[in-house]
Amino acid sequence: MAKIELKQISKKFKDETIIENLNLTIKDGSFTVLVGPSGCGKSTTLRMVAGLEKQSGGEIWIDDKCVNDTPPGLRDVAMVFQNYALYPNMTVRGNIEFGLKNMGIAKQERERLIMDICGIVGLVPHLNKKPQSLSGGQRQRVALARAMVKQPKVFILDEPLSNLDAKLRNQMRTELIQLHKRLGTTFVYVTHDQVEAMSMGDEIVVMNKGVIQQADTPMKLYHDPANQFTAEFIGTPAMNMMDMRDMQGLEIRSATVPGYAGFRPEQALIGAGADSEGYEIEGEILTRESLGAENIYQIQSRNGVFFVKTFLAPLETMRHVKVTVPYDRLYYFGLNGERLRGVEASSKRPAAVGGR
């Protein structure tokens, strides 16, 4: 296990700055997920930790040792890529054993390690098969086993599940979580899929344009976002965001005037609950997604299009509805996107309660 520290990291490609002044501490034994849209710098950050990219400035520390000048093979880091990168002419055993041979490990010890690791990831029945005979999930397990057998201090995983279908992705997510608990090793995982991030990580680092927007636990990110980007990026459907200039009938008391107000789709009340105290929005149902236990509505209003998620019985489309958002479920953001706290809101009727 190892703690990883990134201190004032910057990365430039020619004249373009991809990452600037990035500071991050990844706890020893944690499952930390870097998440963000394409081009946000998450994979570049991962590759710099592994030593596959050289940072333009700053220091990388692994296990209390600065590894700026340490080559990738000596950083005690194992990496699993999006593409499995298996040798097609070798069996499962050969692929896993290849790195051990290069490390000069004796045959008897190699065999013990291979059997131990393959027992953990369920590959023992497939040891003599070649990659073309394996399913996508089995190939990904071979890639994991090849990394695990080296017994590294850090596992680095760069979108390892993106080539798998939805069912297999869900299965492999569960297996990776269990594997991390069993090994207790530091995992650093990159994905653009916030569902993957929320379901797997102890800590999630949200990135955009080379800048860390927020690093926190999944629940903290969801319920207490630091800024508008995190609020809209985390959650499916995304947080509804409305321009305060369009929110007629809402009175605000705040030292800083908010530019935007947001609310989670499941925090809005529709149908039977819409008569509660809160900010009222009238609109027309455009679409309804029925997902079994829940329904997601897309609603057109004077404030624009927004989403409501509910477990109530489905309502018909094209129907005029009233939606109520409790005042204490509204989030407020400045024009610069930063979260505003301590904002109080009410309708132009007397009653008032605190905002978020």
C-alpha positions in Angstrom: 0.0 0.0 0.0 1.1 3.6 -0.6 0.0 7.2 -0.2 0.3 9.3 -3.4 0.9 13.0 -3.3 0.8 15.3 -6.3 2.4 18.7 -5.5 2.0 21.7 -7.8 1.8 19.5 -10.9 1.6 21.1 -14.3 1.6 19.6 -17.8 2.0 21.3 -21.1 1.8 20.0 -24.6 3.7 22.4 -26.9 2.1 25.8 -26.0 -1.1 24.4 -24.5 -1.4 24.0 -20.7 -3.4 20.8 -19.9 -2.9 20.8 -16.2 -1.8 23.7 -14.0 -1.0 23.7 -10.2 -2.7 20.5 -9.4 -2.5 19.4 -5.8 -3.9 16.1 -4.6 -3.3 13.5 -1.9 -4.5 10.0 -2.5 -4.8 8.1 0.8 -3.0 4.9 1.5 -5.3 1.9 0.7 -8.1 4.1 -0.8 -10.1 3.5 -3.9 -9.8 6.9 -5.5 -11.6 7.7 -8.8 -10.7 10.6 -11.2 -13.8 11.5 -13.1 -14.6 14.2 -15.6 -15.5 14.9 -19.3 -13.2 14.0 -22.1 -10.1 16.2 -22.2 -10.3 17.2 -18.5 -6.8 15.8 -17.8 -7.7 12.8 -15.7 -5.8 10.2 -17.9 -2.8 12.5 -18.2 -2.7 12.8 -14.4 -2.8 9.0 -14.2 -0.1 8.5 -16.7 2.1 11.0 -14.9 1.7 9.0 -11.6 2.7 5.8 -13.5 5.7 7.6 -15.1 4.4 7.1 -18.7 4.2 10.9 -19.0 6.7 13.4 -17.6 5.1 16.4 -15.8 6.2 19.8 -16.9 6.5 21.0 -13.3 5.8 19.9 -9.7 6.6 16.7 -7.7 5.0 13.2 -7.5 5.5 11.3 -4.3 4.7 7.6 -3.8 5.1 6.1 -0.4 7.0 9.2 1.0 9.5 9.1 -1.9 9.7 11.6 -4.7 9.6 9.6 -8.0 10.1 12.5 -10.5 13.2 10.8 -11.8 12.2 7.2 -11.2 11.4 5.2 -14.4 8.0 3.5 -14.7 9.3 0.0 -14.0 10.7 1.0 -10.6 7.8 2.9 -9.2 6.1 -0.2 -7.9 2.9 0.7 -9.9 0.8 -1.7 -12.0 -1.4 -0.3 -14.7 -4.5 -1.8 -16.4 -5.6 -0.1 -19.6 -8.9 0.2 -21.5 -7.6 -2.2 -24.1 -6.4 -5.4 -22.5 -3.0 -5.4 -24.3 -2.7 -9.2 -24.1 -0.2 -11.2 -26.1 -2.4 -13.1 -28.6 0.1 -15.9 -29.1 0.4 -16.7 -25.4 -2.0 -18.6 -23.1 -3.5 -17.0 -20.0 -0.7 -18.5 -18.0 1.9 -17.1 -20.4 0.5 -13.6 -20.3 0.4 -13.5 -16.5 3.9 -15.1 -16.2 5.6 -12.9 -18.7 6.3 -10.0 -16.3 7.4 -12.4 -13.6 10.0 -13.9 -15.9 11.4 -10.5 -16.7 11.7 -9.8 -12.9 13.8 -12.9 -12.6 11.4 -14.8 -10.2 12.1 -18.5 -9.9 9.7 -20.9 -11.6 8.3 -22.4 -8.4 7.5 -19.0 -7.0 6.0 -17.9 -10.3 3.7 -20.9 -10.3 2.6 -20.2 -6.8 1.8 -16.5 -7.5 -0.1 -17.4 -10.7 -2.3 -20.0 -9.0 -3.0 -17.7 -6.0 -4.0 -14.7 -8.2 -6.0 -16.8 -10.7 -7.9 -18.3 -7.8 -8.9 -14.8 -6.7 -10.1 -13.6 -10.1 -11.6 -17.0 -11.3 -9.2 -17.8 -14.1 -7.9 -21.2 -13.0 -10.1 -23.1 -15.5 -8.8 -20.9 -18.3 -5.0 -21.0 -17.7 -4.3 -22.9 -20.9 -6.6 -20.9 -23.2 -5.4 -18.1 -25.5 -7.1 -14.6 -25.5 -9.2 -15.2 -28.6 -11.0 -18.0 -26.7 -12.0 -15.7 -23.8 -14.9 -13.3 -23.3 -14.4 -9.6 -22.8 -14.8 -10.0 -19.0 -12.3 -12.9 -18.9 -9.7 -10.9 -20.9 -10.1 -8.0 -18.5 -9.5 -10.5 -15.6 -6.3 -11.6 -17.3 -5.2 -8.0 -17.5 -6.0 -7.5 -13.8 -4.2 -10.8 -12.8 -1.1 -9.7 -14.8 -1.0 -6.5 -12.7 -1.9 -8.2 -9.4 0.8 -10.9 -9.7 3.5 -8.2 -9.4 2.1 -7.3 -5.9 2.5 -3.6 -6.5 2.0 -0.8 -4.0 -0.4 1.0 -6.4 -2.9 -0.2 -9.0 -3.7 2.3 -11.7 -6.8 1.6 -13.9 -7.5 3.7 -17.0 -11.1 3.2 -18.0 -10.7 -0.6 -17.8 -14.4 -1.4 -18.2 -15.4 0.9 -21.1 -15.1 -1.9 -23.8 -17.6 -4.2 -21.9 -21.4 -4.3 -22.3 -23.6 -2.9 -19.6 -24.3 -6.2 -17.8 -20.6 -7.2 -17.7 -19.6 -3.7 -16.6 -21.9 -4.0 -13.6 -20.5 -7.4 -12.8 -16.9 -6.2 -13.1 -17.6 -3.1 -11.0 -18.7 -5.4 -8.2 -15.7 -7.7 -8.6 -13.2 -4.7 -8.6 -14.8 -3.4 -5.3 -14.5 -6.8 -3.7 -10.9 -7.2 -5.0 -9.9 -3.8 -3.5 -11.3 -4.8 -0.2 -9.5 -8.1 -0.3 -6.1 -6.7 -1.3 -6.2 -3.4 0.6 -3.9 -1.8 -2.0 -4.2 1.8 -3.2 -6.4 1.9 -6.3 -6.5 4.9 -8.6 -9.2 4.6 -11.2 -10.0 6.9 -14.2 -13.5 7.0 -15.8 -15.7 9.5 -17.6 -18.8 7.6 -16.3 -20.0 9.3 -13.1 -22.2 6.2 -12.3 -19.0 4.1 -12.2 -17.3 6.7 -10.1 -20.1 7.0 -7.5 -20.5 3.3 -7.1 -16.9 2.4 -6.8 -14.9 5.2 -5.2 -14.1 5.9 -1.5 -13.1 9.3 -2.7 -13.9 10.9 -6.1 -11.9 13.7 -7.7 -14.0 15.7 -10.2 -11.9 17.4 -12.8 -12.6 19.9 -15.6 -10.1 21.5 -17.9 -7.1 20.3 -15.9 -8.5 21.7 -12.6 -9.8 19.8 -9.6 -13.4 21.0 -9.0 -14.0 19.0 -5.9 -12.4 15.9 -4.1 -14.8 14.3 -1.7 -16.8 11.2 -0.8 -19.6 10.2 -3.3 -22.4 11.3 -0.9 -20.7 14.7 -0.2 -20.3 15.4 -3.9 -23.9 14.6 -4.5 -25.5 16.3 -1.6 -23.0 19.2 -1.0 -21.4 20.2 -4.3 -18.8 22.9 -4.1 -19.7 24.5 -7.5 -22.1 24.5 -10.4 -19.9 22.1 -12.5 -19.9 19.4 -9.9 -23.6 19.8 -9.2 -24.4 19.3 -12.9 -21.8 16.6 -13.6 -22.7 14.3 -10.7 -26.2 12.8 -10.8 -28.5 11.2 -13.4 -30.4 13.1 -14.6 -28.2 16.1 -13.8 -29.2 18.7 -11.3 -31.7 21.1 -12.9 -30.3 24.6 -13.2 -32.3 27.8 -13.6 -31.4 31.4 -14.2 -32.5 33.4 -11.2 -33.9 36.1 -13.6 -36.5 33.6 -14.8 -37.6 32.5 -11.3 -40.6 34.8 -10.9 -42.2 35.0 -7.5 -39.0 33.9 -5.6 -37.6 36.3 -3.0 -34.0 35.9 -2.0 -32.1 37.2 1.1 -28.4 36.8 0.6 -25.2 38.9 0.9 -24.3 37.9 -2.6 -27.1 37.8 -5.3 -27.2 34.3 -6.8 -27.0 33.9 -10.6 -28.5 30.4 -10.7 -30.6 28.1 -8.5 -30.6 24.3 -8.8 -32.4 21.3 -7.5 -32.1 17.5 -7.9 -34.8 15.9 -10.0 -35.9 13.6 -7.2 -36.3 16.5 -4.8 -39.1 18.1 -6.8 -42.6 17.2 -5.8 -45.2 16.4 -8.5 -48.8 15.2 -8.4 -50.0 14.5 -4.8 -47.0 16.2 -3.1 -47.0 19.4 -5.2 -49.2 21.3 -2.7 -46.4 21.5 -0.2 -44.6 24.8 0.7 -41.9 25.7 -1.8 -41.1 27.3 -5.1 -43.9 26.4 -7.6 -43.3 25.8 -11.3 -46.1 25.1 -13.7 -45.4 23.2 -16.9 -46.3 20.6 -19.4 -45.0 17.0 -19.4 -43.0 16.5 -22.7 -41.7 13.0 -22.1 -41.9 10.2 -19.5 -39.3 7.5 -19.0 -40.7 4.6 -17.1 -37.9 2.6 -15.5 -40.0 0.2 -13.5 -39.9 1.5 -10.0 -39.4 5.1 -11.0 -40.5 7.6 -13.6 -38.5 10.4 -15.0 -40.4 13.4 -16.5 -39.1 16.0 -18.9 -41.2 19.2 -18.3 -41.4 22.4 -20.3 -42.0 25.5 -18.2 -41.4 29.2 -18.4 -38.1 28.6 -16.6 -37.0 26.2 -19.4 -36.9 22.4 -19.6 -36.2 20.5 -16.4 -36.5 16.9 -15.1 -38.4 15.4 -12.2 -37.8 11.8 -10.9 -40.5 10.2 -8.8 -41.6 6.8 -7.5 -45.3 7.7 -7.8 -47.7 6.2 -10.3 -47.0 7.5 -13.8 -48.7 10.7 -15.2 -49.7 11.1 -18.8 -47.6 13.0 -21.2 -48.7 16.4 -22.6 -50.4 17.0 -19.3 -50.3 20.3 -17.5 -48.7 19.9 -14.0 -47.6 21.8 -11.0 -44.2 21.0 -9.5 -43.1 22.2 -6.1 -39.4 22.4 -5.0 -39.1 22.8 -1.2 -37.1 25.9 -0.4 -34.6 23.9 1.6 -33.9 21.7 -1.4 -32.7 24.6 -3.6 -29.0 25.1 -4.2 -27.6 28.6 -5.2 -24.7 29.5 -7.3 -23.0 32.8 -8.1 -22.4 34.0 -11.7 -18.9 32.5 -11.4 -20.3 29.1 -10.7 -19.3 28.9 -7.0 -21.7 27.6 -4.5 -23.5 30.2 -2.3 -24.4 29.1 1.2 -26.8 30.5 3.8 -29.2 31.9 1.2 -32.8 32.3 2.4 -35.7 32.0 0.0 -39.5 32.5 0.1 -42.3 33.1 -2.3 -43.8 36.6 -2.3 -46.2 35.2 0.3 -45.1 35.5 4.0 -43.7 32.1 4.9 -39.9 31.6 4.6 -37.4 28.9 5.3 -33.6 28.5 4.9 -32.0 27.5 1.6 -29.0 25.2 1.1 
